Amino acid sequence: MRVPACMILMIGTMVAAVPARAQTYDPGYPVCLQTYGIDGSYIECSFSSLAQCAASASGRSAQCLNNPYFAHGDRKPPRQRGVY
């Protein structure tokens, strides 16, 4: 009984010791740069506009995309106009 219990405890410890991955998308910036390379691809969200991202992506195998987790901060949603 001791051996299986020790094995379960050891396996549980090893699984828990695996390093956690960082969050890919930074909610503080609306635009992300996805870069492709031989050793893998990564996403960097540190751009405030598509033009700024495009300048950084120029000449590289990369593309700009909108950050799906962008927190709009203190901006209020646009007021709805139309027939009431």
Secondary structure, 3 states (H helix, E strand, C coil): CHHHHHHHHHHHHHHHCCCCCCCCCCCCCCEEEEECCCCCCEEEEEECCHHHHHHHHCCCCEEEEECCCCCCCCCCCCCCCCCC
